[in-house]
Amino acid sequence: MDQRYRSRGMRVFDPTVFENVKVALENHFYDLDNLDRLIDIVGRNDRMEMAVMAREFGLRFTLAGQSGVSAEVRLASSLRQLAAELMDQDGDAAAAGAGCSLSLRFRVAISEPADQCRQIEGIMRTIWGDDMPFTQTISYVHGQDSPPQAVFYTNKIELKFNRTIGEEQMEDIPELAEHMLQTLRELKAVAI
């Protein structure tokens, strides 16, 4: 079919790296929800930011039948990354900066930030290694109680992959998902 269009002088466009990686992530995580019943997908977004021509995709999930601890896989592609891919002349789009950015977020309710954040740091380093940078951001709902007597805090843990993700990394999605599930299980043990 592609040949038929090309022979008429029409150009056939391939999906972008963002689209291909997004579909691979969706397929794998929806299989974990619908077929394996290991997770419950509780949120999904697929956005295009028109002001800066950026794309963002995210899937938020919990362990099946459980709430209180959630995970989110986030994929983003900037105009610069898309332009590098579309303008690639020499066939080395990755070297030109094409691809996507990948980050992971976990949310867990805690009551004693000093102790629980240290435990969470140990969990993250054990599962993701020392080379994977992450942050913990603590927040609470105003009016709940004033800190330090707050009933609970929300800890948002974010990991950002420090390299561009491309189609070559799609085979790593099952391992990424397993690490995320292991993180959810261990965070559940720390949560209030």
N, C-alpha and C positions, 0 to 999 in steps of 0.2 A: 504494500500500500504506500509506503513512503516513496518508493521508486516512482510510482505513478505520478505523485505530486511533483517530485523533483524533475521528472521529464517534461512537465508542463511549465517549468520555470518557477514553480511555487516553492517557497522555503518552508520546511517542516521544523518546528521548534521543539526541542527537547525540554522536559520539565527542568526546573532549576534544581540545584543541589538542595536548597531549602525544601522544596516540594518533595523530593525523593526521600530525604531524611525524615521529614515530618510524617510521611505515609508509613515508613518503616517503624517509627516510634508508635504511631497510632495503632498499627496492626498488632504489634507485640503487646502493648499494654491493654488493648481491648481484648486480646486473647486471654491475658491473665485475668481479666474481669469475667468475660462471658464463657470461656471454655474451661479454664482452670479454677475459677472461683477463688483465687488467692487475694484479689483486691476488689474494691468497689471504687469505680471512677465517680468522683463527686463534683468535678468541675472541668470545663474545657474552654479554652479560648483560642481563637485564630483571628489575628488582627493584622490590618495593614494601616500603618500610621502614614497618612497621606502627606502631612507636612514635611516629613523627612524621608518618605518612600522606604520605610523599614517594615519588615515583617516580624511577627512574634506569634509563637504557638506555645500553648501550655496545657498539660494534663495534670489535674490534681486528684489524688487518690488516697484511700486509707486501706488498711488490712481488711479483708472481707469480714463483714459483720461487726466491725469495731470502729469506734470513733475516738476522738481525743488526740490522736497523733496523725498527721497527714504528711504527704510527700507531694512534690510537684516537679515535673521535668519541664524545663523551659528551653525552647529553641528560638533563636533570633538571627535575623540577617539584615545587615545594614545596606544602604544604597551603595556604599563603597564595595562591600562584598559582592553584591549582585552585579555591579558594573565590572568588577574584575573578572567575574565569570563570563559575562556576556561579551566583553571586549577581548577576551583571551585570543590572541593571535598565534601563539607558539605552542599551544597545547598543554601548557603547564599552569592551569588555573589556580592550583593550590599555592604555587610559588607567588602568584600575583595577588594573593590575599582573598581569593574566592572561598566560599564555604559559609559556615554558620557558627554562632556562638552557642554554647550549651551551658546551662546552669541548673542546679538542683536546689530545691527548698524543702525544708522540713519544718513543721510547726508542732510544738509540744507545750502543754500547760505544765508549769512548775510552780512550786510554792517557796522554795529556798534557793534563790539564784546562785549564791556563793557555792554551795555544795553541789547542786545539780548541774550547774554549768561546767564544773570541773569533771564530773562524771560524763557529761555529754562530750566534752573535749576528748576524753579518753576513748569513747565509743567511735567518734569520728576519725581519730587518728588510727585506731586499730583497723577499721573497715576500709578507709579511704587512703591511708598512708600519710606520712609527714609532708610529702610534696604537694598535697592537694590543699590549697588555701581555703579557709572557710571563716565565716563570721557568725557570731551569735548576737542577735539583737533582742533585748528584753523590753517588753511593754506591758502596760496594764490599763484597764478601763478606769478612767477618772470617775470618781463617785462610788466606786466599788468599796474602797477603803483607801486611806492614804498610806503610801509606803512609809515605813517598812511593815505595816500591819496588813498589807494587801492579801486578800484571800488567795489569789493566784496571779501569775504573770504568764504572758505568752512569750515563748522563746522561738524566734525565727532563725533557723540555721540555714545559711546559704553557702553553697560551694559553686565556684566558677571554674570551669575548665580553662586553663591558660593557653590553649591552642585552638586553632580553627578546626572545626569538625566538618568532614566531608563524607562522601559516599563510601570511602575506604573504611570508615569506622562503623558502618551499619552492621557489620558482623559482630561488633562488640555490644550491641543493644541487649541481648539476653544476659550478659555478664553485668552490665550496668543495672538492669532491672533487678537482678538477684542481690546486688549490693544495696540497692534502695530498699528492698524487702527486708534484708537483714538489719539495715539501719532502723527501719520502722519497728521491727520486733524488739530491738535493744532499747530504743527510745521509749517504747511503751512500758518497759520495766522501770524506767526512771520517772515517768510522768506521774502527776498526782491523780 
